[in-house]
Amino acid sequence: MTTTERIPQQRTVHFHDPAAPKASVVVPSAFVAARWHNGRLLLVRRCDSGTWELPGGRVDIGETAAAAAVRETAEESGVHVLVTELVGVFTDPGLVVRARDGEVRQQFAVLFRARVLGGTPHGDEHETSEAAWVPFADLRRLRIEPHVRVWIEHALAVEDPPHFD
């Protein structure tokens, strides 16, 4: 088997999986929980796995976490937001992601709440196939990774102090 044959064809997420590969890098990322009228949450659907998640992604060099969250939300969903508060910092070493290029990452995620400034939800057709305002009641029926469900739970608990792990 050649090296290229060992590279995964799809991103894989391991959450408290004893068989998870060992992470080789910690990747800072930022995500947004944007709420809309009538109890709706902005979610994006990943092209590679078909799972739904909060918009967000990697923080670029020279960029703040809040700026990355705003940029990634606009890129992935077409929705423009203003970061308003911190939901939490999620650094659980039990969350390991093997990227399509084979890199194994421990995620270091900052999750913000945000106010919507404008835009109509749509996927970018690169990372996301669609974006939508999802009613809270419909969250249970969607394919959402377990760690993202934890993040959403914290994001919707607006009275709780920020989460840190």
N, C-alpha and C positions, 0 to 999 in steps of 0.2 A: 504494500500500500504506500502510495506517495504521500508527501506532506499535504499537498492540496486536497487529496481525498479525505483527509482527516478534519478539514475545516468544516464546521457545521454549515448547512445550507440555510439554516434559520436561527434566529436568536432564541436562546433557551434561558428560562428563568428558573432558578432554584431557590426556594424559600424554606429554610430549615429542613433541607434535604441532606441526610447523611451521605448520600452518594454524589453530592455536588462537587464539581471540580474546585480546586483551590484557587482563590483569587490571586492575581499577580499585580493588580493595580487598584487603587481607590479612585473612583471617578466622581467629582462633584457635579451635581445636577440640581436643577430647580424646576418645580412644577407649580401649577396654578389650580386652585379650586375656585371657579367663578360660578356664582349662583345667579339665576334668572328668576323672573316673576313666576308665581304659582308653583314654587318648589321644584325647580329644575337645576341641573348641574351640567356644565359643559364637559363633554367627554369626546375623545377622539378614538377612532378604531385603527389599530395598527395594520399596515399592509402585510407585514411578514407573518403575523400570527392570527390576525382576526380578532384579537382581544381588545377590549375597550379599556381606556385609561385616562387619567388626567393629562392635559397637554403639558409638555415640558421636555427638558432634555439637558444635555451637557452644557456646563458653563464654559465658555471660551476664555482663553487667556486674555487678560485685560478687561474682563467684563465682571460686573457684580452679579450676585445670584438673582437679585430682583430684575435686573436688566435682561438676564438670560431667560427668566420666566416669562417676561413680557414678549421678548423676541420669539421664543419657541412657541408660545401660545398663538401669536399672529401667524407664524409660518405653518404650524400644524393644523390650525383650525379656521384661520381667516378672521378671528375675533380679536379685537384690540382691547387691552385691559390696562388697568392701573392697579398696581399692587397696593393693598391697604393694610394688611397685617400678616403676621407670622402664624401659621398653623403649627409648625414644628420642624425639628431637625431629626431625620431618620437615618441612622448610621448602623443599623443592625448588621453585624458581620454574617448573619445567617441568610442574607439576601445576596445571592451571587448570580451574575448575568454573564452568560457566554455569548459574545457578540458574533455576528456572521463572519467576521474576519478571524475568529478564533480567540480573541482577547477575552480573558476571564476577569470580570470586574466585581469589586465590592462597591455597591452603590452608597453614595453619601448624598442624600437628598434633602433639600430645603423645600418645604411646601408652604406656599403663600395663599391667602385669600385675596381676591381681586374684584374690583368693580369693572363692569363692562362699559367701554367707551363707544363701541360700535362694531360693525361688521356682521356678516351673515355666515354662520358655521358651514364649512365645507372642508373636505380633505385636501391635502396638498398633492395627492397621487404619487408621492415619493415615499414618505414615511407613514402617512395616514390615508386611508381609503375614504373615510367620511368623518364628519364632526357633527355633533347634535346636542341640543338641549334635552337632556334625559330627565323625565320626572323621577323624583326620589323613589316613588313606589315601584318603578321599573328596574331599579338597580339590581335587585335580586335575580332577575331572569337573564341578565347579560353575562357573557363570558368576560370575567374580570379576574386578573391575577390576585392571589390571596393578599400579597403585600399592598396592592393598590386598594383593596377593600379596607384594609387597616387605615390607610391614608385618608380615604373618603370618610370613614367613620370619625376620624379626628377632625376633618374639615367641616363636617356637618354639626359637630358639637361646639357651637359658637360660644357657649358660655364657659368652656373649659380653658384653662391656661395653655400656653404653647407646650407641645410635647417635645421631649428630648430623650433620646436613647443613645 
